């Protein structure tokens, strides 16, 4: 309530909610098994009869507790084993894209807010109204305070006094013969000093995880876990595209840019991933 619905929402809320739910239910099973009343009163066995059956099995509550402990600790121990020592910070510098001129001195109007990426890069391509900003936040060896998918990662920070997100959706773009779904959004500025009142930005965003593209938080998180368990690592990145303007012309220009340059950007990210 006090954060304006920006904290403890989204994928974190679902994951931690289910984990907490599972822990509580497991404890209740243990407690219930301890004081459960048997349906039938079985006759007591004599000492000689007990010896024939050998060692009695462990009580149910101990089996439940052991299984619960294994479920809770195994993922953490396995992740530590797979990650090993800290991997080097990737050298992240956006490449020259086919048919485009990178404006080395141009500053992006806006960039997304990501929490503790391993590396971050931003580059403006083109000039004037056709200028498009590409931002990449790269994650490796993700942990509690460093995650590609997090409710703290957003196009506009909750305390941003200049920009606000006015629209969001999804759009399908065909790049390199493959159709991918990207998130779409529109940002609009306020009237504070340094930014003209009512300026609009069109935005596209997609996750790249282990060589695959997705716009889904859940799939991106799952791909990271699969990559980690398979030994390939949990490298992932968020690619965000911006163009200034509103209306069909700006959106069409941005979608054409994504369709033309997304294969080159994913190939570049793959080259970054293998440099470990």
C-alpha positions as CSV (number, residue, x, y, z in Angstrom):
1,X,0.0,0.0,0.0
2,X,2.7,2.5,1.0
3,X,4.9,1.7,-2.0
4,X,2.1,2.3,-4.5
5,X,1.9,-1.3,-5.5
6,X,5.6,-1.4,-6.6
7,X,7.0,-3.7,-3.8
8,X,6.1,-7.4,-3.4
9,X,4.2,-7.7,-6.6
10,X,4.7,-9.7,-9.8
11,X,6.9,-12.7,-10.1
12,X,8.6,-12.3,-6.7
13,X,5.2,-12.3,-4.9
14,X,4.2,-15.5,-6.7
15,X,7.5,-17.4,-6.1
16,X,8.0,-16.4,-2.5
17,X,4.3,-16.8,-1.7
18,X,4.3,-20.4,-3.0
19,X,7.5,-21.2,-1.2
20,X,6.1,-19.8,2.1
21,X,2.9,-21.6,1.5
22,X,4.7,-24.9,1.0
23,X,6.8,-24.5,4.2
24,X,3.7,-23.7,6.3
25,X,1.7,-26.7,4.9
26,X,4.7,-29.0,5.5
27,X,4.9,-27.9,9.1
28,X,1.2,-28.5,9.5
29,X,1.6,-32.0,8.2
30,X,4.3,-32.7,10.7
31,X,2.2,-31.3,13.6
32,X,-0.9,-33.1,12.4
33,X,1.0,-36.4,12.1
34,X,2.3,-36.0,15.7
35,X,-1.2,-35.8,17.2
36,X,-3.2,-37.7,14.6
37,X,-5.7,-40.3,16.0
38,X,-5.5,-43.7,14.2
39,X,-8.6,-45.0,12.6
40,X,-8.2,-48.4,14.1
41,X,-6.6,-49.5,17.4
42,X,-4.2,-52.2,16.6
43,X,-3.3,-54.9,19.2
44,X,0.1,-54.6,20.8
45,X,2.7,-57.1,19.6
46,X,4.7,-59.3,22.0
47,X,8.4,-59.0,22.2
48,X,8.9,-62.2,20.1
49,X,6.5,-60.9,17.4
50,X,8.2,-57.6,17.3
51,X,11.6,-59.3,16.7
52,X,10.2,-61.0,13.7
53,X,9.4,-57.8,12.0
54,X,12.8,-56.3,12.7
55,X,13.4,-52.6,13.2
56,X,10.4,-50.4,13.2
57,X,10.2,-47.7,10.5
58,X,10.7,-44.1,11.4
59,X,7.6,-42.2,12.4
60,X,5.7,-40.4,9.7
61,X,6.6,-37.0,11.0
62,X,10.3,-37.7,10.6
63,X,9.9,-38.7,6.9
64,X,7.9,-35.5,6.2
65,X,10.5,-33.3,8.0
66,X,13.3,-35.0,6.1
67,X,11.6,-34.6,2.7
68,X,10.8,-30.9,3.5
69,X,14.4,-30.2,4.5
70,X,15.6,-31.8,1.3
71,X,13.2,-29.8,-0.9
72,X,14.2,-26.5,0.8
73,X,18.0,-27.0,0.9
74,X,18.7,-29.0,-2.3
75,X,18.2,-26.1,-4.8
76,X,20.5,-23.8,-2.9
77,X,23.3,-26.4,-2.4
78,X,23.0,-27.4,-6.1
79,X,23.2,-23.8,-7.3
80,X,26.3,-23.1,-5.2
81,X,27.9,-26.3,-6.6
82,X,27.1,-25.3,-10.2
83,X,28.1,-21.7,-9.9
84,X,31.4,-22.3,-8.2
85,X,33.7,-19.3,-8.1
86,X,32.6,-15.9,-9.3
87,X,32.5,-15.6,-13.1
88,X,34.2,-12.6,-14.7
89,X,32.2,-9.5,-15.4
90,X,31.4,-9.5,-19.1
91,X,32.8,-6.7,-21.3
92,X,29.6,-5.1,-22.5
93,X,29.8,-2.7,-25.4
94,X,27.0,-2.6,-28.0
95,X,28.2,-3.5,-31.4
96,X,28.0,-1.7,-34.7
97,X,24.7,-2.7,-36.3
98,X,24.3,-3.3,-40.1
99,X,23.5,-0.1,-42.0
100,X,23.4,2.1,-38.9
101,X,25.6,4.8,-37.6
102,X,26.2,4.8,-33.8
103,X,26.1,8.3,-32.3
104,X,28.9,8.1,-29.8
105,X,28.1,11.5,-28.2
106,X,24.4,11.3,-28.2
107,X,22.8,10.8,-24.8
108,X,19.7,8.6,-24.3
109,X,16.6,10.5,-23.1
110,X,15.6,7.6,-20.8
111,X,16.8,4.2,-19.7
112,X,15.1,1.5,-17.7
113,X,15.9,0.8,-14.1
114,X,17.5,-2.6,-13.4
115,X,18.8,-3.8,-10.0
116,X,22.5,-4.7,-9.9
117,X,23.2,-6.1,-13.3
118,X,26.6,-7.6,-13.9
119,X,27.1,-5.2,-16.8
120,X,25.0,-2.5,-18.5
121,X,25.4,-0.8,-21.9
122,X,23.4,1.8,-23.8
123,X,23.9,3.2,-27.3
124,X,22.0,5.6,-29.6
125,X,21.8,4.7,-33.3
126,X,20.8,7.2,-36.0
127,X,20.1,10.9,-35.7
128,X,17.2,13.3,-35.1
129,X,13.7,11.9,-35.1
130,X,15.0,8.6,-36.4
131,X,17.4,8.1,-33.4
132,X,16.8,4.8,-31.6
133,X,18.2,4.0,-28.2
134,X,19.2,0.4,-27.3
135,X,19.8,-0.5,-23.7
136,X,21.1,-3.9,-22.4
137,X,21.2,-5.1,-18.8
138,X,23.2,-8.3,-18.5
139,X,23.0,-10.7,-15.6
140,X,25.2,-13.6,-14.6
141,X,25.3,-15.8,-11.5
142,X,22.0,-14.4,-10.3
143,X,21.2,-14.2,-6.6
144,X,18.8,-12.6,-4.2
145,X,20.0,-9.0,-4.9
146,X,20.9,-9.6,-8.6
147,X,18.1,-11.0,-10.7
148,X,17.0,-10.5,-14.3
149,X,13.4,-11.0,-13.4
150,X,12.5,-8.9,-10.4
151,X,9.7,-6.5,-9.3
152,X,12.4,-3.9,-8.8
153,X,13.3,-3.9,-12.5
154,X,11.1,-1.5,-14.4
155,X,10.9,0.9,-17.3
156,X,10.2,3.7,-14.9
157,X,11.3,3.8,-11.3
158,X,8.5,4.3,-8.7
159,X,10.1,7.6,-7.6
160,X,10.7,9.0,-11.1
161,X,9.3,12.5,-11.1
162,X,9.8,13.1,-14.9
163,X,8.5,10.0,-16.7
164,X,5.4,7.9,-16.3
165,X,4.2,4.8,-18.1
166,X,0.9,5.5,-19.9
167,X,0.4,2.3,-21.9
168,X,1.6,-1.3,-22.1
169,X,1.0,-4.3,-24.2
170,X,2.6,-6.9,-26.4
171,X,3.6,-6.9,-30.1
172,X,4.8,-9.7,-32.4
173,X,7.9,-8.9,-34.5
174,X,9.4,-11.2,-37.2
175,X,13.2,-11.0,-37.1
176,X,15.5,-13.4,-38.9
177,X,12.6,-15.6,-40.0
178,X,11.5,-16.1,-36.5
179,X,8.5,-14.4,-34.8
180,X,9.0,-13.2,-31.3
181,X,6.7,-11.4,-28.9
182,X,8.0,-8.3,-27.2
183,X,6.6,-6.0,-24.6
184,X,5.4,-2.7,-25.8
185,X,5.0,0.5,-23.8
186,X,4.6,4.2,-24.0
187,X,6.3,6.7,-21.7
188,X,5.3,10.3,-21.3
189,X,7.2,13.1,-19.6
190,X,6.1,15.7,-17.2
191,X,6.9,19.3,-17.3
192,X,10.0,19.4,-15.1
193,X,13.1,21.2,-16.1
194,X,15.2,19.5,-18.8
195,X,12.5,17.6,-20.5
196,X,9.8,19.2,-22.6
197,X,6.3,18.8,-21.4
198,X,4.4,15.9,-23.0
199,X,7.3,14.3,-24.7
200,X,6.5,10.7,-25.7
201,X,8.7,7.6,-26.0
202,X,7.7,4.3,-27.6
203,X,9.3,1.3,-26.0
204,X,9.9,-2.4,-26.9
205,X,11.5,-4.9,-24.5
206,X,12.4,-8.6,-24.6
207,X,14.4,-11.0,-22.4
208,X,17.3,-13.0,-23.9
209,X,18.1,-16.1,-21.7
210,X,20.5,-18.8,-22.9
211,X,20.0,-18.0,-26.5
212,X,16.2,-17.8,-26.4
213,X,13.9,-14.8,-26.5
214,X,10.8,-14.4,-24.4
215,X,8.7,-11.6,-23.0
216,X,7.4,-13.7,-20.1
217,X,8.8,-13.2,-16.6
218,X,8.0,-16.8,-15.7
219,X,9.6,-18.4,-18.8
220,X,12.7,-16.2,-18.4
221,X,13.1,-17.3,-14.8
222,X,12.6,-21.0,-15.8
223,X,15.1,-20.8,-18.6
224,X,17.7,-19.4,-16.2
225,X,17.1,-22.3,-13.8
226,X,17.3,-24.9,-16.7
227,X,20.6,-23.3,-17.9
228,X,22.0,-23.4,-14.4
229,X,21.1,-27.0,-13.8
230,X,22.5,-28.1,-17.1
231,X,25.8,-26.4,-16.5
232,X,25.5,-23.8,-19.2
233,X,25.1,-21.0,-16.7
234,X,22.2,-18.6,-16.0
235,X,23.3,-15.7,-18.2
236,X,20.4,-13.5,-19.3
237,X,19.8,-10.0,-20.5
238,X,17.0,-7.5,-21.0
239,X,17.0,-5.7,-24.3
240,X,15.1,-2.4,-24.4
241,X,14.5,-0.2,-27.4
242,X,13.3,3.4,-27.4
243,X,12.3,5.9,-30.0
244,X,10.9,9.5,-29.4
245,X,7.5,10.3,-30.8
246,X,3.9,9.2,-30.8
247,X,1.6,7.6,-33.3
248,X,1.9,5.0,-36.0
249,X,5.0,6.4,-37.6
250,X,7.1,6.2,-34.5
251,X,5.9,2.7,-33.7
252,X,6.5,1.5,-37.2
253,X,10.0,2.8,-37.3
254,X,10.8,1.2,-33.9
255,X,9.3,-2.2,-35.0
256,X,11.3,-2.1,-38.3
257,X,14.5,-1.4,-36.3
258,X,13.8,-4.4,-34.0
259,X,13.0,-6.7,-36.9
260,X,16.2,-5.7,-38.7
261,X,18.6,-5.6,-35.8
262,X,17.4,-8.2,-33.2
263,X,19.3,-11.1,-34.9
264,X,22.6,-9.1,-34.7
265,X,22.0,-8.2,-31.1
266,X,21.2,-11.8,-30.0
267,X,24.3,-13.1,-31.9
268,X,26.4,-10.4,-30.0
269,X,24.9,-11.5,-26.7
270,X,25.8,-15.1,-27.5
271,X,29.4,-14.1,-28.0
272,X,29.3,-12.3,-24.6
273,X,27.9,-15.4,-23.0
274,X,30.7,-17.7,-24.2
275,X,33.4,-15.3,-22.9
276,X,33.4,-16.7,-19.4
